[in-house]
Amino acid sequence: MKPRHKKMIFIVGGLAVIGVVTALVVNAFRNNLVFFFTPSQIAAHEAPLGRSFRVGGLVTTGSLERGKDGLSVRFVVTDMAQSVPVVYSGILPDLFKEGKGVVAQGHMEANGVFRADEVLAKHDENYMPPEAAHALEQARSQSTPTMNKEAPAKMARKKIELTADALFDTNKSVLKSEGMEKLDSLSQSLDGVNFKVIMVTGHPDYRSSTRFNQKLSERRANAVKSYLESKGIANPIVASGKGESEPKTTPSECKGMKGKALSECLQPDRRVEVSVEGEQ
């Protein structure tokens, strides 16, 4: 092979390597690029499903709800035109407050709830993250004068506790007719409120294995969720199971009991909680 041919092969090979490296760098950059969307853009279905992005705005006053585990929280982010329900598990920034600006990073779930992996901290109580400020400014610029004159919507919160014994047979997750009637009443009671999110949480008692109890609580919560959706509730409904982690009774209350007496004592632990947040 002539030296000239060798040189050409070397040049072509070098260019190919550079092209591959460039493609890898660009691909890595795209994968790590996190876009920002306002609640209004999310409501318009402009945000991607299953892909990480940021959402910013104000934490709606009255929307913050803390779980009993001390880490899980639920709140609503608004740009004063639209709102997005957010769930997060972790330690919030010290200056996280209702009515203050916030930016959360995570992904949108199919049920319309934003699951945050990170809630970004603020430098001081008067600081608002630039992205949150942009979201509010953009929403204001798109609002009509009539909308701006309206009084802020009042946040409505309703928590209903249903006994699992009334909804399901023992260790089952298929709704009984009596349970359906109770859920029908619940569905009717939700008229007149513009709900942002409904949280359904299942709880069993401890008398089975931890694994079984966790699965049972999840199946029961999903059964309630599916039934409410079948009644025409189109708002996001988030179902979850807590297993035996949050009992109502204390160990001393049912100590020494067996059979029917123990079952009756543990009845408060077997429940499905329905927590509703919205604007009235």
Backbone bond lengths (Angstrom), bond angles and torsions (degrees), N, CA, C in turn:
res aa  C-N    CA-C-N  psi(-1)  N-CA   C-N-CA  omega(-1)  CA-C   N-CA-C  phi
1 M - - - 1.468 - - 1.525 109.00 -
2 K 1.317 114.37 133.21 1.457 119.42 -178.68 1.530 111.02 -69.99
3 P 1.335 116.85 150.10 1.477 121.46 178.47 1.527 112.83 -54.62
4 R 1.340 115.97 -35.05 1.462 118.98 -179.39 1.532 111.35 -65.35
5 H 1.350 114.48 -39.71 1.468 118.92 178.81 1.523 110.99 -66.71
6 K 1.324 116.16 -40.60 1.459 120.14 177.70 1.526 111.13 -60.80
7 K 1.321 115.24 -39.74 1.464 119.75 -179.78 1.528 110.99 -64.90
8 M 1.338 116.12 -41.07 1.457 120.57 179.59 1.534 111.06 -64.35
9 I 1.341 115.26 -41.97 1.472 119.41 178.72 1.521 110.37 -62.84
10 F 1.335 115.46 -40.36 1.465 119.89 179.55 1.527 110.83 -63.73
11 I 1.326 116.67 -42.06 1.471 120.79 -179.42 1.530 110.88 -65.97
12 V 1.349 115.98 -45.29 1.465 120.40 -179.39 1.530 110.10 -63.65
13 G 1.331 116.15 -42.28 1.462 120.28 178.60 1.511 111.71 -62.45
14 G 1.340 115.78 -41.75 1.456 119.71 178.76 1.516 112.26 -63.09
15 L 1.333 115.76 -42.12 1.464 119.79 178.50 1.528 111.16 -64.24
16 A 1.333 116.67 -38.02 1.463 120.69 178.65 1.526 110.90 -63.36
17 V 1.341 116.29 -42.48 1.469 120.52 179.22 1.526 110.38 -63.77
18 I 1.333 116.40 -44.11 1.465 120.53 178.68 1.526 110.85 -60.94
19 G 1.356 115.54 -40.45 1.466 119.62 179.11 1.520 112.30 -63.15
20 V 1.339 115.65 -42.53 1.468 119.84 179.75 1.527 110.60 -64.62
21 V 1.339 116.59 -45.35 1.464 120.96 179.79 1.529 110.35 -61.54
22 T 1.331 116.94 -43.66 1.464 120.87 179.24 1.517 111.31 -61.11
23 A 1.351 115.94 -43.51 1.464 120.23 179.43 1.525 111.06 -61.74
24 L 1.340 116.63 -40.41 1.462 120.54 179.22 1.527 111.63 -65.51
25 V 1.331 116.09 -41.11 1.460 120.51 179.39 1.526 110.76 -64.73
26 V 1.343 116.71 -45.13 1.459 120.95 179.88 1.517 110.90 -63.15
27 N 1.340 115.87 -41.40 1.462 119.97 179.80 1.522 111.23 -64.55
28 A 1.340 116.25 -41.85 1.465 120.10 178.49 1.523 110.52 -64.55
29 F 1.328 116.59 -39.23 1.465 121.09 178.55 1.527 110.75 -62.52
30 R 1.343 115.86 -43.19 1.463 119.71 -179.88 1.524 111.44 -65.01
31 N 1.335 115.94 -39.89 1.467 120.06 -179.09 1.520 111.83 -65.96
32 N 1.340 116.70 -31.00 1.457 120.67 -177.77 1.524 113.21 -94.14
33 L 1.328 116.57 -3.80 1.455 120.73 -179.41 1.529 109.55 -76.07
34 V 1.321 116.83 124.93 1.461 121.82 -178.13 1.532 108.75 -112.27
35 F 1.316 117.06 117.52 1.457 121.89 -178.68 1.522 110.77 -87.69
36 F 1.324 115.72 159.91 1.462 122.60 179.58 1.523 109.65 -112.60
37 F 1.348 115.90 135.86 1.462 121.41 177.21 1.534 108.85 -132.67
38 T 1.311 115.79 142.72 1.458 120.85 176.20 1.532 109.02 -85.00
39 P 1.334 118.39 161.19 1.463 119.95 174.02 1.528 113.18 -55.39
40 S 1.329 116.78 -34.47 1.470 119.33 178.38 1.520 111.03 -66.25
41 Q 1.336 116.98 -39.29 1.459 120.13 177.81 1.524 111.22 -67.48
42 I 1.331 115.79 -36.55 1.464 119.27 177.81 1.518 110.14 -65.81
43 A 1.338 117.02 -41.74 1.459 121.15 178.38 1.526 111.48 -62.60
44 A 1.329 115.80 -28.05 1.468 121.06 178.48 1.526 112.03 -87.13
45 H 1.333 116.43 7.76 1.469 123.44 177.47 1.527 112.91 63.49
46 E 1.336 115.89 32.34 1.467 119.72 177.74 1.528 111.84 -87.91
47 A 1.328 117.46 -19.17 1.471 121.11 -178.55 1.524 110.03 -82.28
48 P 1.337 117.81 146.92 1.469 120.82 -178.45 1.523 111.95 -77.67
49 L 1.314 116.94 149.32 1.455 122.56 173.50 1.524 109.04 -91.95
50 G 1.316 116.51 133.88 1.458 120.33 175.74 1.511 115.33 80.79
51 R 1.335 118.14 3.64 1.465 121.66 179.59 1.527 109.63 -121.82
52 S 1.311 116.36 142.28 1.461 121.09 -176.28 1.526 111.81 -69.51
53 F 1.333 116.05 137.08 1.456 121.97 173.57 1.521 108.41 -156.84
54 R 1.322 117.04 176.79 1.460 121.86 -179.94 1.522 110.70 -112.24
55 V 1.330 114.94 146.51 1.456 121.34 173.76 1.522 107.34 -129.81
56 G 1.323 116.58 141.90 1.461 119.74 -177.85 1.512 112.37 -141.16
57 G 1.316 115.51 159.65 1.456 122.30 178.96 1.515 109.50 161.37
58 L 1.308 116.48 -150.36 1.464 122.15 177.05 1.525 110.33 -100.60
59 V 1.328 116.00 145.67 1.465 120.65 171.76 1.523 107.42 -77.95
60 T 1.316 116.93 116.82 1.458 121.03 -176.60 1.524 111.08 -60.85
61 T 1.319 116.40 129.82 1.461 121.70 179.42 1.521 110.78 -61.98
62 G 1.324 115.73 130.04 1.463 121.43 -179.88 1.503 115.00 88.23
63 S 1.343 117.38 0.46 1.466 119.78 -175.58 1.518 113.92 -94.96
64 L 1.332 118.16 -14.86 1.468 120.61 -174.89 1.524 110.73 -73.71
65 E 1.328 114.93 127.85 1.465 121.45 177.68 1.523 108.19 -134.77
66 R 1.324 116.81 124.23 1.455 122.36 -177.84 1.525 110.50 -100.76
67 G 1.338 115.98 137.70 1.453 120.98 177.13 1.511 111.34 -76.73
68 K 1.326 116.57 161.50 1.459 120.98 -178.61 1.522 112.31 -70.00
69 D 1.344 117.04 -17.14 1.467 119.12 178.96 1.525 112.17 -76.33
70 G 1.342 117.02 -6.95 1.458 120.69 178.10 1.513 114.68 82.77
71 L 1.331 117.99 -5.89 1.467 121.24 -177.24 1.525 112.67 -118.50
72 S 1.318 117.21 -40.13 1.462 119.64 -176.99 1.529 110.47 -76.60
73 V 1.322 115.99 133.48 1.466 121.82 178.82 1.522 109.35 -135.88
74 R 1.318 114.06 156.60 1.455 122.04 174.67 1.517 107.81 -132.63
75 F 1.315 117.11 136.89 1.456 120.79 176.53 1.514 109.19 -156.31
76 V 1.313 116.20 172.25 1.464 121.44 -177.60 1.527 108.87 -120.16
77 V 1.325 116.33 132.96 1.460 122.58 176.77 1.530 108.33 -105.72
78 T 1.332 116.80 131.72 1.458 121.01 -177.80 1.518 110.97 -130.34
79 D 1.330 116.15 150.17 1.466 121.00 170.15 1.519 109.82 -109.55
80 M 1.346 115.47 19.54 1.467 125.58 178.89 1.523 112.48 76.40
81 A 1.332 116.49 -2.00 1.460 119.81 174.44 1.526 110.38 -117.10
82 Q 1.334 116.22 -42.82 1.455 122.47 177.36 1.525 109.06 -134.28
83 S 1.320 116.49 163.50 1.461 121.48 -178.56 1.525 110.56 -131.92
84 V 1.327 115.55 154.21 1.462 121.82 178.85 1.528 108.73 -132.87
85 P 1.337 118.30 124.48 1.466 119.80 175.02 1.530 110.11 -73.98
86 V 1.327 116.92 138.50 1.460 122.50 -176.82 1.527 109.19 -126.10
87 V 1.323 116.26 136.86 1.469 121.02 171.62 1.526 107.22 -119.47
88 Y 1.335 115.98 142.95 1.467 120.92 -175.69 1.520 109.25 -150.87
89 S 1.312 116.22 142.39 1.460 120.80 175.58 1.521 107.93 -124.84
90 G 1.305 115.80 113.19 1.458 120.72 -177.10 1.518 110.15 157.38
91 I 1.318 115.70 -174.69 1.466 121.45 -179.34 1.521 109.29 -90.13
92 L 1.308 116.73 122.98 1.464 121.29 178.83 1.526 110.25 -76.45
93 P 1.339 117.73 153.69 1.467 120.31 174.02 1.525 110.60 -56.47
94 D 1.320 117.12 147.84 1.462 121.41 -177.43 1.523 112.75 -56.62
95 L 1.337 117.19 -34.46 1.459 120.54 -176.06 1.528 113.05 -96.88
96 F 1.335 116.41 13.97 1.462 119.80 175.49 1.529 108.73 -65.00
97 K 1.333 116.68 123.43 1.462 120.84 -178.15 1.519 110.27 -144.69
98 E 1.320 115.14 152.91 1.460 120.23 172.09 1.524 108.66 -66.72
99 G 1.323 115.78 140.49 1.452 120.61 -179.67 1.510 113.89 85.95
100 K 1.352 117.63 -2.47 1.456 122.18 179.79 1.528 110.43 -107.57
101 G 1.331 115.49 162.45 1.453 120.84 179.97 1.523 112.32 -72.36
102 V 1.333 115.70 148.44 1.464 121.25 -179.62 1.525 109.23 -153.97
103 V 1.317 115.80 150.93 1.457 122.41 171.73 1.515 107.49 -128.25
104 A 1.330 116.22 128.19 1.460 121.30 179.14 1.523 109.19 -118.54
105 Q 1.318 115.56 141.97 1.461 120.87 178.11 1.523 108.95 -116.16
106 G 1.326 116.17 132.47 1.454 120.87 -179.47 1.515 109.85 175.45
107 H 1.328 116.78 -143.29 1.457 119.55 -179.03 1.526 110.46 -141.92
108 M 1.320 114.46 156.26 1.460 121.58 179.65 1.518 109.38 -88.67
109 E 1.317 116.74 130.15 1.447 120.36 177.60 1.521 110.11 -92.02
110 A 1.327 116.00 163.11 1.460 120.61 -175.58 1.523 112.37 -63.51
111 N 1.342 117.26 -21.68 1.470 120.61 -178.88 1.524 112.84 -85.19
112 G 1.331 117.62 5.68 1.462 120.67 176.58 1.507 115.20 87.67
113 V 1.330 117.20 9.56 1.467 121.99 179.16 1.522 109.56 -105.58
114 F 1.331 116.75 136.95 1.460 121.96 178.32 1.525 108.29 -89.66
115 R 1.319 116.62 118.59 1.467 121.64 178.29 1.524 108.53 -97.05
116 A 1.326 115.66 109.21 1.460 121.28 -174.46 1.530 111.28 -85.97
117 D 1.326 115.52 137.57 1.462 121.93 172.28 1.525 110.33 -96.24
118 E 1.342 115.04 -21.59 1.466 120.47 -177.14 1.520 109.35 -151.65
119 V 1.316 116.45 137.10 1.464 122.41 172.12 1.521 106.36 -114.38
120 L 1.323 116.06 117.04 1.458 120.59 -171.65 1.522 111.76 -75.66
121 A 1.334 114.80 138.16 1.463 121.58 -176.48 1.520 111.04 -77.73
122 K 1.332 115.00 156.97 1.458 122.24 173.73 1.526 108.17 -105.31
123 H 1.319 116.62 151.56 1.464 120.43 -178.30 1.526 112.47 -73.57
124 D 1.326 117.33 -36.59 1.462 121.29 176.23 1.513 107.65 -155.63
125 E 1.319 116.72 174.09 1.455 120.25 -171.19 1.521 113.31 -68.62
126 N 1.324 117.83 -17.42 1.464 120.35 179.06 1.523 112.80 -97.40
127 Y 1.316 115.33 -3.54 1.462 119.30 -177.48 1.522 110.25 -86.71
128 M 1.314 116.30 139.47 1.453 121.18 173.32 1.525 108.12 -123.17
129 P 1.336 118.74 128.47 1.460 120.25 178.69 1.521 110.60 -52.85
130 P 1.331 117.81 137.29 1.468 120.60 -177.25 1.517 113.01 -52.68
131 E 1.336 117.40 -37.40 1.459 119.83 -178.70 1.521 111.07 -66.54
132 A 1.341 116.75 -38.27 1.466 120.38 178.24 1.526 110.06 -66.35
133 A 1.325 116.97 -42.74 1.460 120.79 178.09 1.521 110.85 -61.39
134 H 1.332 115.98 -39.94 1.464 120.49 178.21 1.522 110.89 -62.77
135 A 1.344 116.85 -41.05 1.460 120.53 -179.87 1.524 111.02 -61.54
136 L 1.323 116.82 -43.52 1.457 120.99 179.95 1.523 111.68 -66.76
137 E 1.337 115.53 -42.30 1.465 120.06 -179.74 1.525 110.72 -64.45
138 Q 1.330 116.14 -40.53 1.457 120.01 -179.89 1.522 111.00 -65.76
139 A 1.341 116.15 -40.19 1.462 119.60 178.96 1.523 111.07 -66.25
140 R 1.342 116.64 -39.68 1.471 120.19 179.49 1.533 110.77 -63.73
141 S 1.333 116.00 -40.06 1.459 119.88 -177.61 1.520 111.94 -67.52
142 Q 1.343 116.53 -24.24 1.456 120.23 -179.07 1.518 112.27 -94.50
143 S 1.337 116.65 -8.35 1.471 120.35 -178.09 1.518 110.06 -79.01
144 T 1.309 116.80 147.60 1.462 121.36 175.50 1.512 109.40 -84.99
145 P 1.346 118.23 160.57 1.465 120.05 177.76 1.524 112.12 -56.52
146 T 1.319 116.94 -35.90 1.463 119.46 -179.60 1.506 111.02 -62.66
147 M 1.350 115.76 -42.66 1.453 120.30 -179.74 1.517 110.85 -63.91
148 N 1.312 117.23 -38.37 1.453 120.76 -177.72 1.519 112.23 -67.69
149 K 1.341 117.21 -24.17 1.447 120.53 -178.35 1.518 112.14 -85.22
150 E 1.329 116.37 -13.55 1.450 118.96 -178.63 1.514 110.99 -69.51
151 A 1.323 116.16 144.82 1.460 120.64 176.71 1.513 109.37 -69.38
152 P 1.332 118.23 146.44 1.458 120.80 179.16 1.521 110.63 -58.53
153 A 1.340 115.56 140.16 1.459 120.17 -179.72 1.522 109.83 -67.44
154 K 1.305 115.66 142.50 1.450 121.02 178.92 1.521 109.55 -85.78
155 M 1.314 115.95 131.14 1.456 120.46 -178.13 1.527 109.71 -75.74
156 A 1.312 116.25 126.96 1.453 121.26 178.85 1.521 109.56 -106.89
157 R 1.318 115.63 136.60 1.457 120.34 178.73 1.528 108.09 -132.74
158 K 1.308 115.55 131.38 1.449 120.57 179.82 1.525 108.46 -138.21
159 K 1.325 116.12 130.39 1.460 120.74 178.41 1.519 108.44 -124.43
160 I 1.318 115.57 122.66 1.454 121.65 -177.09 1.525 108.63 -120.11
161 E 1.316 115.72 134.70 1.463 120.78 -179.44 1.526 109.02 -114.56
162 L 1.328 115.88 121.69 1.454 121.96 -179.18 1.525 108.96 -112.86
163 T 1.321 117.64 133.89 1.458 119.69 178.97 1.528 109.50 -72.36
164 A 1.321 115.81 134.67 1.463 120.17 -179.07 1.521 110.76 -64.75
165 D 1.345 117.87 -30.27 1.463 120.82 -179.09 1.523 111.19 -63.93
166 A 1.333 116.67 -30.20 1.462 120.51 178.95 1.522 111.55 -79.29
167 L 1.318 116.57 -22.41 1.465 120.64 -177.21 1.522 113.30 -95.50
168 F 1.347 116.81 -36.24 1.461 120.81 -171.10 1.526 111.47 -134.46
169 D 1.316 115.22 155.57 1.458 120.23 168.83 1.524 108.58 -75.20
170 T 1.344 116.94 165.99 1.454 122.60 -177.20 1.531 111.39 -55.65
171 N 1.350 115.20 125.45 1.476 122.94 177.16 1.531 113.28 60.90
172 K 1.329 117.13 21.25 1.459 121.12 179.37 1.530 109.87 -115.14
173 S 1.332 115.27 162.21 1.461 119.82 179.78 1.529 111.99 -127.39
174 V 1.343 116.35 15.94 1.463 121.10 175.68 1.529 107.83 -95.79
175 L 1.310 116.61 126.12 1.461 120.98 -176.61 1.528 112.04 -63.47
176 K 1.333 116.18 135.47 1.460 121.74 173.64 1.531 108.77 -82.00
177 S 1.309 116.71 163.61 1.470 120.27 179.05 1.527 110.77 -60.56
178 E 1.340 116.06 -37.34 1.463 120.32 177.12 1.532 110.25 -62.64
179 G 1.338 116.12 -39.30 1.462 120.35 178.99 1.520 111.44 -66.27
180 M 1.333 116.97 -39.16 1.458 120.89 178.40 1.524 110.70 -61.94
181 E 1.339 116.27 -39.46 1.472 120.03 179.71 1.526 110.70 -63.25
182 K 1.334 115.87 -40.59 1.465 119.22 179.24 1.524 110.55 -65.34
183 L 1.331 117.17 -39.39 1.466 120.36 179.23 1.527 111.17 -70.96
184 D 1.326 116.82 -31.04 1.469 119.68 174.96 1.534 109.79 -62.51
185 S 1.327 116.06 -42.68 1.468 120.09 178.13 1.523 110.89 -64.27
186 L 1.327 115.57 -39.76 1.458 119.68 178.24 1.520 110.53 -62.99
187 S 1.320 117.15 -45.07 1.464 121.56 -179.63 1.524 110.83 -60.04
188 Q 1.323 117.40 -41.06 1.465 121.10 179.89 1.527 111.46 -67.86
189 S 1.343 115.94 -31.78 1.471 119.12 -178.44 1.525 112.19 -73.14
190 L 1.327 117.29 -11.41 1.465 120.39 -178.55 1.525 112.95 -87.38
191 D 1.331 117.22 -1.26 1.466 120.13 179.10 1.527 110.46 -63.93
192 G 1.324 116.13 142.45 1.458 121.27 174.91 1.507 115.31 91.28
193 V 1.327 117.00 0.65 1.465 120.42 178.58 1.527 109.18 -122.61
194 N 1.330 115.82 131.52 1.471 121.48 177.66 1.522 108.72 -85.16
195 F 1.315 116.96 91.52 1.445 120.67 -173.02 1.519 112.48 -79.62
196 K 1.329 114.41 141.44 1.452 121.23 176.04 1.525 111.45 -93.63
197 V 1.327 115.77 -37.66 1.467 119.29 -178.16 1.529 108.95 -160.09
198 I 1.310 115.23 147.49 1.459 122.74 174.20 1.523 107.48 -122.63
199 M 1.320 116.99 125.05 1.459 122.81 179.28 1.529 109.31 -104.31
200 V 1.327 116.87 124.74 1.461 122.10 177.77 1.526 108.00 -115.08
201 T 1.336 117.05 122.80 1.464 121.37 -175.57 1.523 110.15 -126.95
202 G 1.329 116.11 126.28 1.456 121.39 -179.84 1.521 112.02 -97.10
203 H 1.345 115.62 142.35 1.469 122.21 178.82 1.528 109.37 -136.69
204 P 1.345 120.12 127.75 1.466 122.27 172.40 1.532 109.59 -103.31
205 D 1.339 116.84 -176.90 1.458 118.30 167.79 1.528 108.05 -95.51
206 Y 1.333 117.66 -173.91 1.462 120.00 -169.79 1.531 114.11 -91.14
207 R 1.329 119.76 2.74 1.457 120.73 -166.40 1.530 115.71 -81.00
208 S 1.289 118.15 27.08 1.464 122.57 171.39 1.520 106.83 -143.11
209 S 1.318 116.85 -177.82 1.458 118.89 179.93 1.520 110.57 -67.87
210 T 1.314 116.35 155.85 1.470 121.34 -179.98 1.521 111.12 -58.23
211 R 1.327 116.78 -41.63 1.464 121.45 -179.26 1.538 110.56 -63.98
212 F 1.348 115.85 -46.15 1.467 119.59 179.99 1.534 110.51 -62.59
213 N 1.321 116.52 -44.27 1.467 120.15 -179.05 1.519 112.04 -61.64
214 Q 1.335 116.83 -39.71 1.463 120.12 178.98 1.527 110.27 -63.65
215 K 1.322 116.61 -47.38 1.464 120.47 -179.89 1.530 111.55 -64.38
216 L 1.335 116.76 -40.24 1.460 120.37 179.92 1.525 111.11 -63.59
217 S 1.337 116.72 -43.36 1.468 119.77 179.80 1.528 111.00 -63.44
218 E 1.328 117.15 -36.77 1.469 120.85 178.34 1.524 111.17 -68.76
219 R 1.335 116.60 -43.36 1.470 119.84 -179.25 1.526 110.95 -64.24
220 R 1.324 116.76 -40.33 1.463 119.72 179.99 1.526 111.57 -66.95
221 A 1.319 117.03 -40.78 1.471 120.38 177.96 1.527 110.39 -63.51
222 N 1.309 116.40 -40.93 1.465 120.33 179.41 1.531 111.61 -68.71
223 A 1.343 116.76 -32.76 1.462 119.72 177.29 1.527 110.69 -65.03
224 V 1.338 116.59 -42.42 1.471 120.78 177.09 1.529 110.31 -65.06
225 K 1.315 116.78 -43.38 1.469 121.99 178.63 1.533 110.44 -57.71
226 S 1.329 116.43 -49.15 1.468 120.82 -178.20 1.527 111.38 -62.60
227 Y 1.330 116.55 -37.98 1.466 118.96 -178.93 1.525 110.56 -69.01
228 L 1.330 117.02 -43.14 1.466 119.52 178.60 1.524 111.02 -62.44
229 E 1.327 116.87 -38.82 1.467 120.33 177.07 1.526 111.00 -64.50
230 S 1.338 116.32 -35.86 1.473 119.85 179.26 1.521 112.09 -67.95
231 K 1.346 116.53 -18.62 1.460 120.80 178.98 1.528 111.66 -89.18
232 G 1.328 116.80 7.12 1.458 120.48 174.18 1.507 115.70 97.08
233 I 1.348 117.99 8.67 1.459 119.79 177.33 1.529 108.20 -79.10
234 A 1.328 115.81 110.49 1.460 120.51 -175.06 1.520 112.95 -93.97
235 N 1.328 117.40 -10.57 1.463 120.44 -179.21 1.520 110.18 -68.50
236 P 1.342 117.68 157.85 1.469 120.11 -179.64 1.527 112.03 -58.12
237 I 1.310 115.85 131.83 1.464 122.33 174.91 1.523 107.33 -122.59
238 V 1.326 116.08 122.46 1.465 121.71 -179.23 1.525 108.48 -107.91
239 A 1.326 116.76 121.88 1.464 121.63 -179.49 1.521 109.85 -108.41
240 S 1.325 116.44 137.80 1.465 120.92 177.97 1.518 109.68 -150.85
241 G 1.321 115.72 156.43 1.454 121.22 177.75 1.511 110.54 -118.77
242 K 1.313 117.15 136.36 1.463 122.00 -178.75 1.522 112.57 -99.95
243 G 1.350 117.28 -0.89 1.450 118.14 -176.14 1.520 109.71 60.63
244 E 1.326 116.49 -143.73 1.471 121.19 -178.80 1.519 111.87 -98.06
245 S 1.341 116.93 19.87 1.473 121.12 -171.22 1.524 114.19 -77.34
246 E 1.348 118.70 -18.81 1.463 120.34 -175.70 1.533 111.15 -130.30
247 P 1.338 117.63 66.71 1.465 120.01 179.71 1.525 111.63 -71.76
248 K 1.310 115.85 153.00 1.463 121.44 174.30 1.530 110.58 -85.26
249 T 1.335 116.12 -32.65 1.459 120.60 -177.74 1.529 110.36 -85.98
250 T 1.328 115.43 160.68 1.458 121.67 174.87 1.530 108.98 -103.18
251 P 1.345 118.77 155.33 1.469 121.02 -178.25 1.519 113.95 -54.57
252 S 1.321 117.35 -32.94 1.471 120.50 -176.91 1.529 113.03 -74.20
253 E 1.346 116.79 -23.68 1.457 119.74 -175.52 1.525 112.82 -64.66
254 C 1.317 117.49 -38.63 1.467 121.61 -174.56 1.527 112.15 -111.07
255 K 1.302 116.91 16.29 1.462 121.42 -176.26 1.526 110.77 -63.01
256 G 1.340 115.75 132.26 1.456 121.48 177.49 1.507 115.14 82.75
257 M 1.321 118.43 -5.66 1.467 121.24 -178.88 1.524 110.91 -84.02
258 K 1.336 115.61 153.10 1.458 121.56 178.06 1.524 109.80 -141.33
259 G 1.341 114.63 164.71 1.451 120.66 173.55 1.506 114.34 56.92
260 K 1.341 115.28 -133.90 1.454 121.26 -175.29 1.518 112.35 -63.34
261 A 1.340 116.31 -37.15 1.461 119.79 -179.86 1.523 111.18 -62.97
262 L 1.340 116.29 -40.89 1.465 120.53 178.59 1.521 110.76 -66.99
263 S 1.329 116.14 -42.00 1.467 120.18 179.06 1.518 111.37 -60.26
264 E 1.339 116.50 -43.33 1.464 120.07 179.64 1.523 111.35 -67.36
265 C 1.333 116.88 -35.92 1.465 120.34 179.81 1.521 111.46 -67.10
266 L 1.333 115.94 -35.68 1.472 120.91 -177.06 1.528 112.88 -87.18
267 Q 1.335 117.19 1.50 1.457 120.04 -176.57 1.528 114.03 -54.53
268 P 1.356 120.43 -38.98 1.479 118.98 178.45 1.524 114.02 -60.77
269 D 1.335 117.48 -24.23 1.465 119.92 -179.82 1.523 111.58 -73.35
270 R 1.334 116.37 -29.53 1.473 120.82 -177.56 1.527 108.03 -86.64
271 R 1.312 116.21 102.64 1.458 119.68 -173.10 1.531 110.90 -156.32
272 V 1.316 115.06 163.07 1.469 122.91 171.03 1.521 106.72 -126.62
273 E 1.328 116.46 122.17 1.460 121.35 -179.93 1.527 109.92 -100.63
274 V 1.310 115.98 133.01 1.463 122.09 177.62 1.518 107.90 -117.71
275 S 1.327 116.65 113.15 1.458 122.67 -178.56 1.530 108.70 -111.23
276 V 1.335 115.90 124.39 1.461 121.46 -175.07 1.518 109.62 -116.31
277 E 1.323 116.72 133.84 1.459 121.98 177.04 1.532 108.69 -129.35
278 G 1.318 116.14 133.04 1.455 118.85 179.45 1.509 111.82 -171.91
279 E 1.322 116.61 -165.05 1.459 122.84 -178.81 1.509 109.57 -116.35
280 Q 1.317 115.48 137.58 1.447 120.89 -177.42 1.523 111.15 -116.09
